[in-house]
């Protein structure tokens, strides 16, 4: 039976409601639930995933669908918080924890020109970046070996973010370029409290 992360989800929901994203890492235990499939805190009836058209999807599929959903079409009663080891869905006073992939880490990146917000754990339904539907160049390198992990031209989602799947255990550096300007920052996918939402990349 899955373990329901009520404390973490509640902290995430409060932070998202106040600021649009989770601004800092919760201090509660963040280890992923043991179940291979998503379950709701409400033991009876449908799950949160069922109610929001996500039934049968794993965490990766849910994340990719929600992050790519146009802002105007996003649910107003669903909070989906991407944490290193689990995706936490919250609706009202119910939560549902979905295990993240064992070998992959999801990092949401919102480069900006003049306006940003603090963020730590990415909220798939409420976080908004400045550069919406813009083409950017994303490069990720392994700082230990110098190897290139990601080198792609991508278009930001309607929420202004780029979603990147990275290998776990990476101590890396990310560079984003847009219209001749760039920004670089260190990133990590090694720890259970690593951020999943990067909003400090100011283009210059």
VMD Tcl script that draws the C-alpha trace (Angstrom):
set ca {
  {0.00 0.00 0.00}
  {1.33 3.44 -0.85}
  {2.43 5.91 1.81}
  {0.49 9.18 1.73}
  {2.72 12.22 2.13}
  {0.17 14.51 3.80}
  {2.74 16.81 5.47}
  {4.84 17.40 2.35}
  {1.78 17.84 0.15}
  {0.21 20.29 2.57}
  {3.38 22.38 2.67}
  {3.59 22.32 -1.10}
  {-0.04 23.34 -1.48}
  {0.32 26.27 0.92}
  {3.45 27.54 -0.82}
  {1.91 27.22 -4.24}
  {-1.25 29.01 -3.19}
  {0.83 31.87 -1.82}
  {3.43 32.26 -4.55}
  {2.52 30.16 -7.57}
  {5.39 27.70 -6.95}
  {6.97 26.04 -3.96}
  {9.55 28.62 -2.92}
  {11.66 26.45 -0.63}
  {12.27 22.82 0.18}
  {9.93 21.41 2.88}
  {11.72 20.08 5.94}
  {9.53 16.99 6.13}
  {10.59 13.53 4.92}
  {10.50 13.44 1.12}
  {11.23 9.77 0.37}
  {9.09 8.40 -2.43}
  {6.11 6.16 -1.81}
  {6.68 2.46 -2.33}
  {3.74 1.81 -4.63}
  {4.28 1.43 -8.35}
  {0.90 2.94 -9.15}
  {-0.70 6.16 -7.95}
  {-3.23 6.07 -5.12}
  {-5.31 8.80 -3.53}
  {-5.52 9.82 0.11}
  {-9.23 9.18 -0.33}
  {-9.33 5.38 -0.16}
  {-12.83 5.18 -1.62}
  {-13.98 6.34 -5.02}
  {-11.92 7.84 -7.82}
  {-8.36 9.11 -7.48}
  {-7.26 12.66 -8.15}
  {-5.58 11.42 -11.32}
  {-8.86 9.87 -12.46}
  {-10.71 13.13 -11.92}
  {-8.23 15.15 -13.97}
  {-7.84 12.91 -17.01}
  {-4.58 11.34 -15.83}
  {-5.77 7.82 -15.09}
  {-3.33 5.09 -16.06}
  {-0.39 7.46 -16.54}
  {2.93 7.22 -14.73}
  {4.68 10.26 -13.25}
  {6.64 11.04 -16.41}
  {3.52 10.94 -18.57}
  {1.56 13.10 -16.11}
  {4.35 15.69 -15.92}
  {4.75 15.95 -19.67}
  {1.01 16.32 -20.20}
  {0.46 18.90 -17.46}
  {3.52 21.04 -18.25}
  {2.55 21.22 -21.93}
  {-1.09 22.12 -21.26}
  {-1.92 25.70 -22.35}
  {-2.29 27.97 -19.33}
  {-5.91 28.84 -20.14}
  {-6.83 25.15 -20.10}
  {-5.22 24.29 -16.77}
  {-7.30 23.04 -13.88}
  {-7.94 25.55 -11.12}
  {-8.40 22.89 -8.43}
  {-5.31 20.75 -9.01}
  {-1.83 21.31 -7.60}
  {0.86 19.05 -9.07}
  {4.20 19.45 -7.28}
  {7.28 17.86 -8.87}
  {9.66 16.67 -6.18}
  {12.84 14.64 -6.74}
  {11.32 11.30 -5.75}
  {7.59 11.79 -6.23}
  {4.92 13.78 -8.00}
  {2.42 15.01 -5.43}
  {-1.11 15.77 -6.64}
  {-3.31 17.83 -4.35}
  {-7.00 18.64 -4.76}
  {-8.84 20.16 -1.84}
  {-7.84 18.20 1.27}
  {-6.79 15.08 -0.66}
  {-3.37 14.10 -1.92}
  {-1.99 11.46 -4.24}
  {1.67 10.47 -4.49}
  {3.11 9.05 -7.71}
  {6.70 7.68 -7.73}
  {9.16 9.39 -10.06}
  {11.33 7.33 -12.44}
  {14.24 5.64 -10.69}
  {16.85 6.75 -13.22}
  {15.52 10.15 -14.29}
  {15.12 13.58 -12.69}
  {12.80 16.32 -13.96}
  {14.04 19.90 -13.97}
  {11.77 22.75 -15.05}
  {13.66 25.86 -16.18}
  {12.25 29.35 -16.76}
  {14.83 31.78 -18.22}
  {13.82 35.42 -17.98}
  {14.61 38.96 -19.09}
  {13.25 41.15 -16.30}
  {10.62 39.27 -14.29}
  {10.81 36.02 -12.34}
  {9.68 34.44 -9.06}
  {11.21 32.26 -6.36}
  {10.66 28.56 -6.89}
  {12.01 25.31 -5.51}
  {9.65 22.46 -6.41}
  {7.97 23.02 -9.76}
  {4.19 23.33 -9.76}
  {2.88 22.02 -13.06}
  {-0.44 23.84 -12.82}
  {0.47 27.22 -11.33}
  {4.10 28.19 -12.03}
  {4.43 30.89 -14.70}
  {7.64 32.10 -16.36}
  {8.20 35.22 -18.43}
  {9.26 33.78 -21.81}
  {6.20 31.91 -23.03}
  {6.30 29.96 -26.31}
  {9.82 31.18 -27.14}
  {12.60 29.19 -28.78}
  {15.68 28.70 -26.61}
  {18.91 26.71 -26.78}
  {19.53 24.48 -23.76}
  {22.89 22.90 -22.95}
  {23.65 20.76 -19.91}
  {27.16 19.52 -19.14}
  {28.57 17.17 -16.54}
  {30.96 19.25 -14.44}
  {33.01 16.21 -13.43}
  {33.72 14.97 -16.96}
  {32.89 17.93 -19.22}
  {30.57 15.68 -21.21}
  {27.51 17.21 -22.86}
  {24.33 15.70 -21.45}
  {21.76 17.88 -23.26}
  {22.17 20.09 -26.33}
  {18.79 21.01 -27.79}
  {16.82 23.80 -29.42}
  {13.44 23.78 -27.68}
  {10.35 25.95 -27.33}
  {9.21 26.98 -23.88}
  {5.78 25.80 -22.85}
  {2.88 28.22 -22.57}
  {3.82 28.58 -18.88}
  {7.27 29.89 -19.81}
  {9.17 26.78 -18.71}
  {11.31 24.19 -20.46}
  {11.10 20.67 -19.04}
  {14.31 18.62 -19.05}
  {14.71 14.96 -18.10}
  {18.19 14.39 -16.70}
  {20.05 11.36 -15.37}
  {20.15 11.05 -11.61}
  {23.48 11.54 -9.87}
  {24.49 14.50 -12.03}
  {26.56 17.43 -10.80}
  {26.16 19.67 -13.80}
  {25.84 23.10 -15.33}
  {23.01 24.39 -17.47}
  {23.21 27.18 -20.06}
  {20.18 28.70 -21.75}
  {20.49 31.02 -24.76}
  {17.80 33.24 -26.29}
  {18.14 36.03 -28.86}
  {21.90 36.26 -28.43}
  {21.83 36.36 -24.66}
  {22.60 33.57 -22.21}
  {22.49 32.50 -18.58}
  {24.30 29.72 -16.76}
  {23.78 28.02 -13.40}
  {24.95 24.91 -11.53}
  {22.44 22.09 -11.14}
  {22.29 18.83 -9.20}
  {20.17 15.69 -9.51}
  {21.91 13.72 -6.76}
  {20.01 14.59 -3.58}
  {16.47 14.03 -2.29}
  {16.06 17.77 -1.70}
  {17.47 19.07 -5.00}
  {15.33 21.75 -6.62}
  {13.13 20.84 -9.56}
  {12.31 24.43 -10.51}
  {15.03 26.80 -11.74}
  {13.92 30.42 -12.13}
  {17.18 32.30 -11.50}
  {18.49 32.27 -15.09}
  {18.49 35.94 -16.07}
  {19.53 36.35 -19.69}
  {22.33 38.83 -20.32}
}
mol new
graphics top color blue
foreach p $ca { graphics top sphere $p radius 0.5 }
foreach p [lrange $ca 0 end-1] q [lrange $ca 1 end] { graphics top cylinder $p $q radius 0.2 }
display resetview
